[in-house]
């Protein structure tokens, strides 16, 4: 089945092995699969919905898939990524009935960034 078959087989095996792995990893702290699935199911459903919607929208434009060369590949990459991202964020917002998960993710991302005053006070390394 070529590269598509290898990608599909890897994805399915990874997805199926994820459940026993999470179950085993959560056992010492009493974290069951029910708890994990109750948190992630909306994000999973949003990704499936976004992927299906993106595919349906782009299937209407057969000339989009025929763009030649590296420039065509770049256009497809950027277009598909932007469309999927918009559909995913919209689906997450709709399934959670608000943008709270998105704002929480953005605030978590900001915590990972170094503080501006810490950057200004950093001393250059000397040998």
Steps between C-alpha positions, in 0.01 A plus 500: 500500500801721484578792730133557577466143629809531717374830644156354565641186664732704722219736602257219581759305700607812689137588576417148619812473718435839655216370719686221681804728531301779667323248721829352616662841552206635701463193724748611774314828559149363451442673167262284302415503131155640578654813650734547205231442239256735671754781455631429148194379310393850394845578362508167317151560356601853397801367308291238320237761415763748380674238285173387341387857437836596351493198271142572386575866431816424303341214305279759330812651338671227292730756336643573846656153511652540152723796583844403365843506658636618829298823487179297468604281792570810709161650411327172593695474824419853613137487382420165657673592825318833528162349415545207741617733778199725457262202492666345807487820706138551398412141591673521837318825573166350397543174694614678816240776454765766537864581446618399848725210381664727244565779750637244750737362234618850410563589865694176544706585191576844646630336819756308292640819350781671692403819678610822330678632809690171534621531141619859558700405812673199346875539494691394188705187540873560522777255449 
